[in-house]
Amino acid sequence: MGQPSTLACSRCDKTYSPKQALNLCECGGPLLVRYDLAAVRAVWRKEQLAASVSSMWRYAPVLPADAEEAVTLREGWTPLTRASSLGRELGATDLWIKDEGRNPTDSFKARGLSCAVSMAKKLGLGKLAIPSAGNAASALAAYAAAAGIEAHIFMPRDVPQSNFIECKSFAAHVTLIDGLISDCGRMVAERKNAEGWFEVSTLKEPYRIEGKKTMGYEAAEQFGWELPDAILYPCGGGVGLIGMWKAFAELEELGWIGAKRPKMISVQAAGCDPITRAFERHATTSQFFEQAHTVASGLRVPKALGDFLVLQAVRESGGTAVSVSDEDMLDAGMLLAEREGIFAAPEGGACVAAVQLLLESGFLKSNERILIYNTGSGLKYLEAYSTRFPRYAATQQDKLGGLITPR
């Protein structure tokens, strides 16, 4: 198994062979992997999952590579935790957290890059390049190191220090840019042909979304094949939300779930919320967000290539798009840590804050089953949280030392 039948453009439906390394369709649309799900359904039963590996590769029949071909660090199969204490605080009786901070390199990006690097190795690619707001860079660096492939990474200069150190530790080639992820993307596009890089930017290749869709497969399986009433997902590029929407369609075609879908809720930062603004304008695509700023580096994406797919999923599901302030997402992140022992990235905190807003507005009902995706560990964002917990006086802040080395 693990054999895509075709690559199809998400805009014009033109199809391509999956046996070649491709970025976008000639029309500029993202390519999506299609499978012969009737053939998969004939030989794969959900009961077989009980004996499967405890990683995202348990779903290998609907992934583009066989499990034996995977470049894996045991990504996926992350905990699904009932957040009873937080739910009581917010007024939600059936609140759950899917903690993607438990993945390798501490974020959901591990899923997408495991799949993309597996396919790069399968297709014989030797040099990969990515623009990243932080966590995707860390994941590419790790999986490229595991695969013996060169990683060329372009990140804004103010990414969290953890991402920079991770990438350098994995021996990736790192370039820091004075600008945003969009500026990094332009640099990759300008240099990739001359340098011989294959670009693995968000949705500019077909396979990262395949790894991320496994978040939807896992939620369905962990909930006993009954999807929740609402899913809140932090949307920078939005590929996780798009991937889950794809997963639910595949699961229905496999006969493993029915037609019920969750309300898909896109959550963004108020300092960079192009998708929220497009949703409110009833637009099908977003506009470039000028002067984007937020402590949630994963949400600092001024223009997502797949914005039209996010908006389509949100509308088809009866969901919505909301934005929260940096202050509120940090407060909510601390509340989640206090009540449930989960130290979430600010992006996860944004979803907690969004639940509170939507319960207060009546969009969400207190008795609905609500699932929050925390996409990363708060340990990747110590600079953001340190503003709430200052440890040193100003004169000490730049000094090294502590328990072992005297100041």
DOZAMAR-406235 format. One record per residue (C-alpha): residue number from 1; x, y, z. Coordinates in Angstrom, 3 decimals. Example, Ala and Ser with C-alpha at 12.3 -4.5 7.8 and 13.67 -1.06 7.14 Angstrom:
2
<r resi="1" east="12.300" north="-4.500" up="7.800"/>
<r resi="2" east="13.670" north="-1.060" up="7.140"/>
This chain:
407
<r resi="1" east="0.000" north="0.000" up="0.000"/>
<r resi="2" east="1.195" north="3.556" up="0.526"/>
<r resi="3" east="0.833" north="4.282" up="-3.179"/>
<r resi="4" east="-0.891" north="7.498" up="-4.322"/>
<r resi="5" east="-2.868" north="7.019" up="-7.500"/>
<r resi="6" east="-2.502" north="10.593" up="-8.723"/>
<r resi="7" east="-1.724" north="14.188" up="-7.791"/>
<r resi="8" east="-4.637" north="16.549" up="-8.432"/>
<r resi="9" east="-4.638" north="20.344" up="-8.515"/>
<r resi="10" east="-6.841" north="21.858" up="-5.820"/>
<r resi="11" east="-7.762" north="24.716" up="-8.178"/>
<r resi="12" east="-8.139" north="23.376" up="-11.718"/>
<r resi="13" east="-8.306" north="19.576" up="-11.133"/>
<r resi="14" east="-5.454" north="18.875" up="-13.567"/>
<r resi="15" east="-3.766" north="15.599" up="-12.620"/>
<r resi="16" east="-0.117" north="14.536" up="-12.533"/>
<r resi="17" east="1.838" north="11.359" up="-11.954"/>
<r resi="18" east="2.980" north="10.879" up="-8.345"/>
<r resi="19" east="6.221" north="9.304" up="-9.583"/>
<r resi="20" east="7.847" north="12.684" up="-10.150"/>
<r resi="21" east="8.930" north="15.417" up="-7.749"/>
<r resi="22" east="6.516" north="18.308" up="-8.234"/>
<r resi="23" east="5.769" north="21.560" up="-6.493"/>
<r resi="24" east="2.675" north="23.426" up="-7.754"/>
<r resi="25" east="0.329" north="22.833" up="-10.659"/>
<r resi="26" east="1.141" north="24.837" up="-13.777"/>
<r resi="27" east="-1.828" north="27.076" up="-12.826"/>
<r resi="28" east="-0.169" north="27.821" up="-9.465"/>
<r resi="29" east="-2.567" north="25.712" up="-7.397"/>
<r resi="30" east="-1.430" north="23.335" up="-4.627"/>
<r resi="31" east="-1.352" north="19.643" up="-5.555"/>
<r resi="32" east="-3.200" north="17.134" up="-3.390"/>
<r resi="33" east="-2.602" north="13.389" up="-3.192"/>
<r resi="34" east="-5.415" north="11.100" up="-4.281"/>
<r resi="35" east="-5.675" north="7.362" up="-3.529"/>
<r resi="36" east="-7.740" north="4.494" up="-4.891"/>
<r resi="37" east="-9.771" north="4.346" up="-1.699"/>
<r resi="38" east="-12.040" north="1.602" up="-3.028"/>
<r resi="39" east="-8.978" north="-0.635" up="-3.370"/>
<r resi="40" east="-7.732" north="0.385" up="0.079"/>
<r resi="41" east="-11.142" north="-0.285" up="1.603"/>
<r resi="42" east="-11.128" north="-3.818" up="0.165"/>
<r resi="43" east="-7.998" north="-4.827" up="2.090"/>
<r resi="44" east="-7.752" north="-2.505" up="5.112"/>
<r resi="45" east="-10.059" north="-2.637" up="8.146"/>
<r resi="46" east="-10.033" north="-0.317" up="11.112"/>
<r resi="47" east="-9.823" north="-3.363" up="13.393"/>
<r resi="48" east="-6.295" north="-3.923" up="12.048"/>
<r resi="49" east="-5.144" north="-0.716" up="13.719"/>
<r resi="50" east="-5.049" north="-2.441" up="17.124"/>
<r resi="51" east="-1.845" north="-4.197" up="16.041"/>
<r resi="52" east="-0.338" north="-1.175" up="14.278"/>
<r resi="53" east="2.637" north="0.960" up="15.225"/>
<r resi="54" east="1.944" north="3.797" up="17.683"/>
<r resi="55" east="2.857" north="6.563" up="15.273"/>
<r resi="56" east="1.186" north="8.317" up="12.352"/>
<r resi="57" east="2.495" north="5.536" up="10.099"/>
<r resi="58" east="-0.263" north="3.274" up="11.460"/>
<r resi="59" east="-2.223" north="4.917" up="8.622"/>
<r resi="60" east="0.336" north="3.985" up="5.953"/>
<r resi="61" east="-2.307" north="2.614" up="3.526"/>
<r resi="62" east="-3.494" north="6.218" up="3.064"/>
<r resi="63" east="-0.039" north="7.785" up="3.099"/>
<r resi="64" east="2.175" north="8.147" up="0.029"/>
<r resi="65" east="4.989" north="5.875" up="1.253"/>
<r resi="66" east="5.020" north="2.433" up="2.827"/>
<r resi="67" east="5.790" north="2.308" up="6.535"/>
<r resi="68" east="9.065" north="0.516" up="5.688"/>
<r resi="69" east="10.104" north="3.503" up="3.551"/>
<r resi="70" east="9.279" north="6.106" up="6.173"/>
<r resi="71" east="11.829" north="8.471" up="7.637"/>
<r resi="72" east="10.348" north="8.443" up="11.108"/>
<r resi="73" east="11.189" north="9.622" up="14.615"/>
<r resi="74" east="7.939" north="8.134" up="16.025"/>
<r resi="75" east="5.790" north="11.174" up="15.244"/>
<r resi="76" east="2.047" north="11.146" up="15.799"/>
<r resi="77" east="-0.299" north="9.143" up="18.013"/>
<r resi="78" east="-0.223" north="12.056" up="20.439"/>
<r resi="79" east="-2.293" north="12.161" up="23.636"/>
<r resi="80" east="-5.960" north="13.103" up="23.600"/>
<r resi="81" east="-6.784" north="14.434" up="27.056"/>
<r resi="82" east="-10.135" north="15.333" up="28.556"/>
<r resi="83" east="-9.697" north="18.830" up="30.007"/>
<r resi="84" east="-12.267" north="18.624" up="32.805"/>
<r resi="85" east="-10.743" north="21.247" up="35.077"/>
<r resi="86" east="-10.224" north="23.750" up="32.253"/>
<r resi="87" east="-13.709" north="22.959" up="30.982"/>
<r resi="88" east="-15.240" north="23.861" up="34.347"/>
<r resi="89" east="-13.332" north="27.139" up="34.281"/>
<r resi="90" east="-14.581" north="27.991" up="30.770"/>
<r resi="91" east="-18.079" north="26.505" up="31.068"/>
<r resi="92" east="-17.578" north="23.548" up="28.701"/>
<r resi="93" east="-18.571" north="20.089" up="29.946"/>
<r resi="94" east="-16.906" north="18.038" up="27.188"/>
<r resi="95" east="-13.605" north="19.767" up="26.377"/>
<r resi="96" east="-10.579" north="17.896" up="25.009"/>
<r resi="97" east="-6.963" north="18.725" up="24.141"/>
<r resi="98" east="-4.937" north="17.013" up="21.420"/>
<r resi="99" east="-1.368" north="17.756" up="22.483"/>
<r resi="100" east="0.868" north="17.973" up="19.427"/>
<r resi="101" east="3.683" north="19.338" up="21.568"/>
<r resi="102" east="4.509" north="15.686" up="22.313"/>
<r resi="103" east="5.818" north="15.104" up="18.781"/>
<r resi="104" east="9.523" north="14.961" up="17.854"/>
<r resi="105" east="10.923" north="18.519" up="17.791"/>
<r resi="106" east="7.946" north="19.403" up="20.011"/>
<r resi="107" east="5.371" north="20.394" up="17.379"/>
<r resi="108" east="2.870" north="19.072" up="14.856"/>
<r resi="109" east="5.282" north="20.045" up="12.080"/>
<r resi="110" east="6.989" north="16.687" up="12.638"/>
<r resi="111" east="4.065" north="14.921" up="10.953"/>
<r resi="112" east="4.265" north="16.880" up="7.728"/>
<r resi="113" east="8.034" north="16.838" up="7.460"/>
<r resi="114" east="8.272" north="13.109" up="8.192"/>
<r resi="115" east="6.030" north="12.516" up="5.186"/>
<r resi="116" east="7.697" north="15.115" up="2.945"/>
<r resi="117" east="11.228" north="13.903" up="3.725"/>
<r resi="118" east="10.158" north="10.271" up="3.274"/>
<r resi="119" east="8.923" north="11.120" up="-0.205"/>
<r resi="120" east="12.000" north="13.210" up="-0.980"/>
<r resi="121" east="14.184" north="10.226" up="-0.152"/>
<r resi="122" east="11.911" north="7.883" up="-2.143"/>
<r resi="123" east="12.093" north="10.194" up="-5.175"/>
<r resi="124" east="15.866" north="10.585" up="-4.948"/>
<r resi="125" east="16.060" north="14.230" up="-3.868"/>
<r resi="126" east="19.248" north="15.320" up="-2.131"/>
<r resi="127" east="18.721" north="18.982" up="-1.163"/>
<r resi="128" east="15.591" north="20.442" up="0.457"/>
<r resi="129" east="14.848" north="24.097" up="1.183"/>
<r resi="130" east="12.189" north="25.651" up="3.379"/>
<r resi="131" east="11.105" north="29.093" up="4.553"/>
<r resi="132" east="9.795" north="28.803" up="8.094"/>
<r resi="133" east="8.481" north="30.801" up="11.021"/>
<r resi="134" east="10.343" north="28.366" up="13.282"/>
<r resi="135" east="8.911" north="24.925" up="14.041"/>
<r resi="136" east="8.782" north="23.627" up="10.460"/>
<r resi="137" east="12.475" north="24.487" up="10.172"/>
<r resi="138" east="13.277" north="22.452" up="13.281"/>
<r resi="139" east="11.301" north="19.499" up="11.944"/>
<r resi="140" east="12.872" north="19.603" up="8.481"/>
<r resi="141" east="16.342" north="19.805" up="10.021"/>
<r resi="142" east="15.691" north="16.741" up="12.180"/>
<r resi="143" east="14.150" north="14.561" up="9.480"/>
<r resi="144" east="16.683" north="15.603" up="6.863"/>
<r resi="145" east="19.449" north="14.639" up="9.281"/>
<r resi="146" east="17.792" north="11.255" up="9.826"/>
<r resi="147" east="17.489" north="10.768" up="6.055"/>
<r resi="148" east="20.988" north="11.960" up="5.136"/>
<r resi="149" east="19.594" north="14.825" up="3.031"/>
<r resi="150" east="20.803" north="18.443" up="3.001"/>
<r resi="151" east="18.451" north="20.961" up="4.631"/>
<r resi="152" east="18.577" north="24.643" up="3.664"/>
<r resi="153" east="16.536" north="26.761" up="6.030"/>
<r resi="154" east="15.445" north="30.408" up="5.835"/>
<r resi="155" east="13.905" north="31.936" up="8.965"/>
<r resi="156" east="13.117" north="35.421" up="10.252"/>
<r resi="157" east="15.937" north="36.661" up="12.452"/>
<r resi="158" east="13.597" north="36.935" up="15.469"/>
<r resi="159" east="12.423" north="33.310" up="15.502"/>
<r resi="160" east="12.471" north="31.656" up="18.934"/>
<r resi="161" east="16.020" north="30.786" up="19.967"/>
<r resi="162" east="15.060" north="27.129" up="20.367"/>
<r resi="163" east="14.331" north="26.823" up="16.643"/>
<r resi="164" east="17.641" north="28.366" up="15.622"/>
<r resi="165" east="19.658" north="26.173" up="17.984"/>
<r resi="166" east="17.784" north="23.027" up="16.929"/>
<r resi="167" east="18.414" north="23.664" up="13.248"/>
<r resi="168" east="22.114" north="24.332" up="13.785"/>
<r resi="169" east="22.405" north="21.244" up="16.001"/>
<r resi="170" east="20.973" north="19.092" up="13.216"/>
<r resi="171" east="23.669" north="20.528" up="10.892"/>
<r resi="172" east="21.183" north="22.331" up="8.668"/>
<r resi="173" east="22.293" north="25.289" up="6.540"/>
<r resi="174" east="20.535" north="28.235" up="8.225"/>
<r resi="175" east="20.005" north="31.739" up="6.846"/>
<r resi="176" east="18.367" north="34.339" up="9.075"/>
<r resi="177" east="16.381" north="37.061" up="7.319"/>
<r resi="178" east="15.393" north="40.561" up="8.426"/>
<r resi="179" east="11.706" north="40.118" up="7.615"/>
<r resi="180" east="8.790" north="37.690" up="7.737"/>
<r resi="181" east="8.243" north="34.162" up="6.459"/>
<r resi="182" east="7.010" north="35.684" up="3.192"/>
<r resi="183" east="10.433" north="37.306" up="2.708"/>
<r resi="184" east="12.088" north="33.960" up="3.428"/>
<r resi="185" east="9.852" north="32.345" up="0.833"/>
<r resi="186" east="10.901" north="34.845" up="-1.810"/>
<r resi="187" east="14.550" north="34.103" up="-1.146"/>
<r resi="188" east="14.029" north="30.337" up="-1.496"/>
<r resi="189" east="12.108" north="30.875" up="-4.754"/>
<r resi="190" east="14.846" north="33.103" up="-6.167"/>
<r resi="191" east="17.704" north="30.717" up="-5.386"/>
<r resi="192" east="16.278" north="27.177" up="-5.590"/>
<r resi="193" east="16.890" north="26.540" up="-9.296"/>
<r resi="194" east="20.489" north="27.707" up="-9.215"/>
<r resi="195" east="21.218" north="25.817" up="-5.999"/>
<r resi="196" east="19.427" north="22.587" up="-6.956"/>
<r resi="197" east="17.054" north="22.701" up="-4.000"/>
<r resi="198" east="13.624" north="21.110" up="-3.945"/>
<r resi="199" east="11.266" north="23.450" up="-2.122"/>
<r resi="200" east="9.161" north="22.023" up="0.718"/>
<r resi="201" east="7.282" north="25.221" up="1.607"/>
<r resi="202" east="3.768" north="24.941" up="2.985"/>
<r resi="203" east="1.511" north="23.485" up="0.255"/>
<r resi="204" east="4.191" north="24.011" up="-2.396"/>
<r resi="205" east="4.689" north="20.258" up="-2.409"/>
<r resi="206" east="1.944" north="17.626" up="-1.992"/>
<r resi="207" east="3.161" north="15.583" up="0.958"/>
<r resi="208" east="3.365" north="17.711" up="4.117"/>
<r resi="209" east="-0.424" north="17.859" up="4.149"/>
<r resi="210" east="-0.536" north="14.052" up="4.049"/>
<r resi="211" east="1.376" north="13.846" up="7.308"/>
<r resi="212" east="-0.738" north="16.517" up="8.928"/>
<r resi="213" east="-4.019" north="14.893" up="7.900"/>
<r resi="214" east="-3.192" north="12.063" up="10.296"/>
<r resi="215" east="-4.275" north="14.404" up="13.108"/>
<r resi="216" east="-7.797" north="13.885" up="11.778"/>
<r resi="217" east="-7.403" north="10.108" up="11.508"/>
<r resi="218" east="-6.134" north="9.967" up="15.080"/>
<r resi="219" east="-8.915" north="12.095" up="16.512"/>
<r resi="220" east="-11.499" north="9.904" up="14.794"/>
<r resi="221" east="-9.890" north="6.724" up="16.085"/>
<r resi="222" east="-9.321" north="8.033" up="19.612"/>
<r resi="223" east="-12.953" north="9.165" up="19.840"/>
<r resi="224" east="-14.172" north="5.725" up="18.725"/>
<r resi="225" east="-14.932" north="6.868" up="15.132"/>
<r resi="226" east="-17.389" north="9.538" up="16.298"/>
<r resi="227" east="-16.077" north="13.001" up="15.410"/>
<r resi="228" east="-16.390" north="15.877" up="17.905"/>
<r resi="229" east="-18.853" north="18.725" up="17.471"/>
<r resi="230" east="-16.168" north="21.379" up="17.019"/>
<r resi="231" east="-12.444" north="21.532" up="16.330"/>
<r resi="232" east="-10.394" north="24.644" up="17.056"/>
<r resi="233" east="-7.150" north="24.885" up="15.160"/>
<r resi="234" east="-4.526" north="27.675" up="15.077"/>
<r resi="235" east="-4.092" north="28.718" up="11.463"/>
<r resi="236" east="-0.895" north="30.215" up="10.108"/>
<r resi="237" east="-0.589" north="28.370" up="6.820"/>
<r resi="238" east="-3.655" north="26.366" up="7.845"/>
<r resi="239" east="-2.425" north="23.059" up="6.436"/>
<r resi="240" east="-3.385" north="21.114" up="9.549"/>
<r resi="241" east="-7.006" north="22.200" up="9.214"/>
<r resi="242" east="-7.019" north="21.495" up="5.464"/>
<r resi="243" east="-5.453" north="18.098" up="6.093"/>
<r resi="244" east="-8.018" north="17.105" up="8.706"/>
<r resi="245" east="-10.846" north="18.094" up="6.378"/>
<r resi="246" east="-9.274" north="15.865" up="3.725"/>
<r resi="247" east="-8.919" north="13.051" up="6.260"/>
<r resi="248" east="-12.594" north="13.147" up="7.191"/>
<r resi="249" east="-13.606" north="12.839" up="3.526"/>
<r resi="250" east="-11.281" north="9.868" up="3.105"/>
<r resi="251" east="-12.568" north="8.216" up="6.277"/>
<r resi="252" east="-16.158" north="8.501" up="5.070"/>
<r resi="253" east="-15.183" north="6.991" up="1.710"/>
<r resi="254" east="-13.496" north="4.129" up="3.562"/>
<r resi="255" east="-16.746" north="3.590" up="5.452"/>
<r resi="256" east="-15.170" north="4.228" up="8.843"/>
<r resi="257" east="-17.233" north="7.322" up="9.752"/>
<r resi="258" east="-20.541" north="8.792" up="8.659"/>
<r resi="259" east="-21.380" north="12.161" up="7.149"/>
<r resi="260" east="-21.184" north="14.128" up="10.407"/>
<r resi="261" east="-18.446" north="16.758" up="10.459"/>
<r resi="262" east="-17.135" north="19.006" up="13.226"/>
<r resi="263" east="-17.464" north="22.735" up="12.984"/>
<r resi="264" east="-13.959" north="23.660" up="11.848"/>
<r resi="265" east="-12.822" north="26.827" up="13.596"/>
<r resi="266" east="-9.777" north="28.765" up="12.400"/>
<r resi="267" east="-7.975" north="30.702" up="15.143"/>
<r resi="268" east="-5.517" north="33.495" up="14.366"/>
<r resi="269" east="-3.645" north="36.243" up="16.188"/>
<r resi="270" east="-5.160" north="39.732" up="16.107"/>
<r resi="271" east="-1.777" north="41.019" up="14.908"/>
<r resi="272" east="-1.892" north="38.758" up="11.836"/>
<r resi="273" east="-5.372" north="37.546" up="10.914"/>
<r resi="274" east="-5.828" north="37.566" up="7.129"/>
<r resi="275" east="-8.059" north="34.465" up="7.153"/>
<r resi="276" east="-10.362" north="35.860" up="9.846"/>
<r resi="277" east="-10.743" north="39.084" up="7.881"/>
<r resi="278" east="-11.461" north="37.195" up="4.657"/>
<r resi="279" east="-14.087" north="35.088" up="6.436"/>
<r resi="280" east="-15.768" north="38.211" up="7.799"/>
<r resi="281" east="-15.767" north="39.791" up="4.314"/>
<r resi="282" east="-17.304" north="36.606" up="2.811"/>
<r resi="283" east="-14.243" north="36.445" up="0.536"/>
<r resi="284" east="-12.849" north="33.221" up="-0.913"/>
<r resi="285" east="-9.204" north="34.267" up="-0.476"/>
<r resi="286" east="-7.331" north="36.524" up="1.914"/>
<r resi="287" east="-5.342" north="39.685" up="1.346"/>
<r resi="288" east="-1.689" north="40.078" up="2.336"/>
<r resi="289" east="-1.552" north="41.262" up="5.958"/>
<r resi="290" east="0.800" north="44.222" up="6.279"/>
<r resi="291" east="3.049" north="44.674" up="9.321"/>
<r resi="292" east="2.194" north="41.287" up="10.825"/>
<r resi="293" east="3.170" north="40.934" up="14.474"/>
<r resi="294" east="2.463" north="38.340" up="17.170"/>
<r resi="295" east="4.364" north="36.378" up="19.806"/>
<r resi="296" east="2.920" north="33.211" up="18.247"/>
<r resi="297" east="5.522" north="32.827" up="15.511"/>
<r resi="298" east="3.556" north="30.014" up="13.849"/>
<r resi="299" east="0.649" north="32.423" up="13.304"/>
<r resi="300" east="2.784" north="35.165" up="11.766"/>
<r resi="301" east="1.914" north="34.203" up="8.192"/>
<r resi="302" east="0.714" north="37.279" up="6.269"/>
<r resi="303" east="-0.685" north="35.318" up="3.314"/>
<r resi="304" east="-1.314" north="31.574" up="3.224"/>
<r resi="305" east="-1.119" north="29.790" up="-0.125"/>
<r resi="306" east="-3.969" north="27.522" up="0.939"/>
<r resi="307" east="-6.197" north="30.232" up="2.393"/>
<r resi="308" east="-8.999" north="29.352" up="-0.043"/>
<r resi="309" east="-8.958" north="25.741" up="1.181"/>
<r resi="310" east="-9.111" north="26.829" up="4.829"/>
<r resi="311" east="-12.028" north="29.146" up="4.132"/>
<r resi="312" east="-13.794" north="26.442" up="2.138"/>
<r resi="313" east="-13.495" north="23.910" up="4.987"/>
<r resi="314" east="-14.609" north="26.432" up="7.600"/>
<r resi="315" east="-17.702" north="27.386" up="5.600"/>
<r resi="316" east="-18.644" north="23.865" up="4.501"/>
<r resi="317" east="-18.492" north="22.702" up="8.117"/>
<r resi="318" east="-20.581" north="25.533" up="9.521"/>
<r resi="319" east="-17.543" north="26.742" up="11.444"/>
<r resi="320" east="-16.089" north="30.183" up="11.934"/>
<r resi="321" east="-12.841" north="32.152" up="12.061"/>
<r resi="322" east="-11.778" north="34.158" up="15.106"/>
<r resi="323" east="-8.775" north="36.154" up="16.273"/>
<r resi="324" east="-7.370" north="36.719" up="19.752"/>
<r resi="325" east="-4.819" north="39.131" up="21.157"/>
<r resi="326" east="-1.338" north="38.141" up="22.230"/>
<r resi="327" east="-2.242" north="39.027" up="25.822"/>
<r resi="328" east="-5.256" north="36.732" up="25.774"/>
<r resi="329" east="-3.404" north="33.818" up="24.206"/>
<r resi="330" east="-0.623" north="33.983" up="26.789"/>
<r resi="331" east="-3.158" north="34.251" up="29.621"/>
<r resi="332" east="-5.045" north="31.276" up="28.216"/>
<r resi="333" east="-1.844" north="29.290" up="27.762"/>
<r resi="334" east="-1.015" north="29.784" up="31.424"/>
<r resi="335" east="-4.566" north="28.827" up="32.402"/>
<r resi="336" east="-4.242" north="25.575" up="30.454"/>
<r resi="337" east="-0.948" north="24.844" up="32.204"/>
<r resi="338" east="-2.422" north="25.604" up="35.640"/>
<r resi="339" east="-5.572" north="23.549" up="35.157"/>
<r resi="340" east="-4.342" north="20.586" up="33.095"/>
<r resi="341" east="-0.556" north="20.395" up="33.355"/>
<r resi="342" east="-0.121" north="21.009" up="29.622"/>
<r resi="343" east="2.400" north="23.735" up="28.770"/>
<r resi="344" east="1.130" north="24.861" up="25.394"/>
<r resi="345" east="2.586" north="27.021" up="22.677"/>
<r resi="346" east="0.914" north="30.440" up="22.362"/>
<r resi="347" east="-0.911" north="29.018" up="19.315"/>
<r resi="348" east="-2.570" north="26.450" up="21.587"/>
<r resi="349" east="-3.315" north="29.178" up="24.097"/>
<r resi="350" east="-5.029" north="31.109" up="21.309"/>
<r resi="351" east="-7.450" north="28.219" up="20.852"/>
<r resi="352" east="-8.247" north="28.146" up="24.575"/>
<r resi="353" east="-8.985" north="31.880" up="24.456"/>
<r resi="354" east="-11.122" north="31.329" up="21.347"/>
<r resi="355" east="-13.215" north="28.670" up="23.130"/>
<r resi="356" east="-14.008" north="31.188" up="25.839"/>
<r resi="357" east="-15.015" north="33.829" up="23.274"/>
<r resi="358" east="-17.232" north="31.414" up="21.338"/>
<r resi="359" east="-18.928" north="30.063" up="24.457"/>
<r resi="360" east="-19.677" north="33.628" up="25.561"/>
<r resi="361" east="-21.090" north="34.505" up="22.118"/>
<r resi="362" east="-23.227" north="31.355" up="22.019"/>
<r resi="363" east="-21.564" north="29.980" up="18.876"/>
<r resi="364" east="-20.397" north="27.023" up="20.962"/>
<r resi="365" east="-22.724" north="25.318" up="23.440"/>
<r resi="366" east="-21.528" north="24.219" up="26.851"/>
<r resi="367" east="-22.469" north="20.573" up="26.270"/>
<r resi="368" east="-20.842" north="20.202" up="22.844"/>
<r resi="369" east="-17.774" north="18.013" up="22.444"/>
<r resi="370" east="-15.030" north="20.550" up="21.729"/>
<r resi="371" east="-11.531" north="19.573" up="20.618"/>
<r resi="372" east="-8.602" north="21.988" up="20.848"/>
<r resi="373" east="-5.372" north="21.311" up="18.982"/>
<r resi="374" east="-2.301" north="22.530" up="20.812"/>
<r resi="375" east="0.218" north="22.524" up="17.990"/>
<r resi="376" east="3.428" north="22.803" up="19.990"/>
<r resi="377" east="5.174" north="22.871" up="23.327"/>
<r resi="378" east="5.448" north="26.066" up="25.324"/>
<r resi="379" east="9.117" north="25.180" up="25.818"/>
<r resi="380" east="9.667" north="26.364" up="22.225"/>
<r resi="381" east="8.430" north="29.843" up="23.203"/>
<r resi="382" east="10.265" north="30.712" up="26.390"/>
<r resi="383" east="10.972" north="34.251" up="25.165"/>
<r resi="384" east="7.213" north="34.877" up="24.857"/>
<r resi="385" east="6.320" north="33.453" up="28.257"/>
<r resi="386" east="9.332" north="35.020" up="30.005"/>
<r resi="387" east="7.581" north="38.388" up="29.720"/>
<r resi="388" east="5.120" north="37.056" up="32.327"/>
<r resi="389" east="7.726" north="35.543" up="34.596"/>
<r resi="390" east="10.749" north="37.894" up="34.748"/>
<r resi="391" east="13.547" north="36.102" up="36.561"/>
<r resi="392" east="16.400" north="38.579" up="36.676"/>
<r resi="393" east="16.876" north="42.254" up="37.291"/>
<r resi="394" east="17.719" north="44.269" up="34.201"/>
<r resi="395" east="21.413" north="44.362" up="35.160"/>
<r resi="396" east="21.544" north="40.558" up="35.411"/>
<r resi="397" east="19.551" north="39.661" up="32.334"/>
<r resi="398" east="22.442" north="39.167" up="29.930"/>
<r resi="399" east="24.724" north="37.368" up="32.374"/>
<r resi="400" east="25.342" north="33.637" up="32.133"/>
<r resi="401" east="25.346" north="31.270" up="35.073"/>
<r resi="402" east="22.970" north="30.134" up="37.747"/>
<r resi="403" east="22.881" north="26.974" up="39.807"/>
<r resi="404" east="26.296" north="25.737" up="38.703"/>
<r resi="405" east="28.274" north="28.754" up="37.475"/>
<r resi="406" east="28.291" north="31.813" up="39.741"/>
<r resi="407" east="27.050" north="35.092" up="38.410"/>
